[in-house]
């Protein structure tokens, strides 16, 4: 039986949940987080090679956003030009969630032939 417009009740979505999806829903953020969860600290060039379809400009933007959210830390070293990106404790706490996404995708996503 179809619902009429008057019968549909608005769904309340928690502001924290919405804010979380604002972060995770941004294209490339999940993949950046996954690479850092898997590899630990990475240089920019390593992230760029891992997230292949993301332009350098967008990758820089996403890293800055994740840093502002307290998920990624940009590390510089006084005695070197080395710059690395690493997940903070907040970013590391996403591991279980990312594993659940892997499990879901293994079960429900159909691999596309190249």
C-alpha positions as CSV (number, residue, x, y, z in Angstrom):
1,X,0.0,0.0,0.0
2,X,1.4,3.4,-1.0
3,X,1.9,6.1,1.5
4,X,0.3,9.5,0.9
5,X,2.3,12.6,1.6
6,X,0.4,13.2,4.9
7,X,1.3,9.8,6.2
8,X,5.0,10.1,5.8
9,X,6.6,11.1,9.1
10,X,9.9,13.0,9.0
11,X,12.9,11.1,10.1
12,X,15.2,12.8,12.6
13,X,18.9,12.2,11.9
14,X,21.3,13.0,14.7
15,X,23.6,16.0,14.0
16,X,26.7,14.0,14.9
17,X,25.7,11.3,12.4
18,X,25.2,13.9,9.7
19,X,28.6,15.5,10.5
20,X,30.3,12.1,10.3
21,X,28.8,11.5,6.9
22,X,29.9,15.0,5.8
23,X,33.4,13.8,6.4
24,X,33.2,10.2,5.2
25,X,30.9,11.0,2.3
26,X,33.5,13.3,0.7
27,X,35.0,11.7,-2.3
28,X,38.4,10.1,-1.6
29,X,38.3,10.6,2.2
30,X,37.5,6.9,2.9
31,X,40.2,5.8,0.6
32,X,42.8,8.1,2.2
33,X,41.8,6.8,5.6
34,X,42.1,3.2,4.4
35,X,45.6,3.7,3.0
36,X,46.8,5.3,6.2
37,X,45.1,2.5,8.3
38,X,46.9,-0.1,6.1
39,X,50.3,1.6,5.6
40,X,50.7,3.8,8.7
41,X,52.5,7.0,7.9
42,X,52.8,8.0,4.2
43,X,54.4,10.6,2.2
44,X,52.2,12.6,-0.2
45,X,53.6,10.8,-3.2
46,X,52.7,7.4,-1.7
47,X,49.2,8.6,-1.0
48,X,48.9,9.9,-4.5
49,X,50.0,6.6,-5.9
50,X,47.6,4.7,-3.8
51,X,44.6,6.9,-4.5
52,X,45.3,6.9,-8.2
53,X,42.2,8.7,-9.6
54,X,42.4,11.6,-7.2
55,X,44.2,14.7,-8.5
56,X,47.0,16.1,-6.4
57,X,45.1,19.3,-5.9
58,X,42.0,17.4,-4.5
59,X,44.3,15.2,-2.4
60,X,45.8,18.2,-0.8
61,X,42.4,19.6,-0.1
62,X,41.1,16.3,1.4
63,X,44.3,16.0,3.6
64,X,43.8,19.5,4.9
65,X,40.1,18.8,5.7
66,X,41.0,15.5,7.5
67,X,43.7,17.3,9.4
68,X,41.2,20.1,10.4
69,X,38.8,17.3,11.7
70,X,41.6,15.8,13.8
71,X,41.7,12.6,11.8
72,X,45.0,13.0,10.0
73,X,48.2,14.6,11.3
74,X,50.8,16.2,9.0
75,X,54.2,15.6,10.4
76,X,57.3,17.7,9.4
77,X,60.8,17.2,10.6
78,X,63.2,20.1,11.4
79,X,66.3,18.4,10.1
80,X,64.6,17.2,6.9
81,X,62.2,18.1,4.1
82,X,60.3,15.0,4.8
83,X,56.6,15.4,5.3
84,X,54.4,12.5,6.4
85,X,50.7,12.0,7.0
86,X,49.5,9.7,9.7
87,X,46.2,9.0,11.4
88,X,45.6,10.4,14.8
89,X,44.0,8.4,17.6
90,X,40.7,9.6,16.2
91,X,41.5,8.4,12.8
92,X,42.8,5.0,14.1
93,X,39.5,4.6,15.9
94,X,37.9,4.2,12.5
95,X,39.6,0.8,11.9
96,X,36.7,-1.3,13.1
97,X,34.2,0.7,11.1
98,X,36.4,0.4,8.0
99,X,36.7,-3.4,8.5
100,X,32.9,-3.6,8.7
101,X,32.7,-1.7,5.4
102,X,35.2,-4.2,3.9
103,X,33.0,-7.1,5.1
104,X,29.9,-5.5,3.7
105,X,31.4,-4.8,0.3
106,X,32.9,-8.3,0.1
107,X,29.4,-9.7,0.6
108,X,27.3,-7.2,-1.4
109,X,29.3,-5.5,-4.0
110,X,29.8,-7.2,-7.4
111,X,33.2,-6.9,-8.9
112,X,33.2,-5.0,-12.1
113,X,35.2,-6.4,-15.0
114,X,38.0,-4.1,-16.2
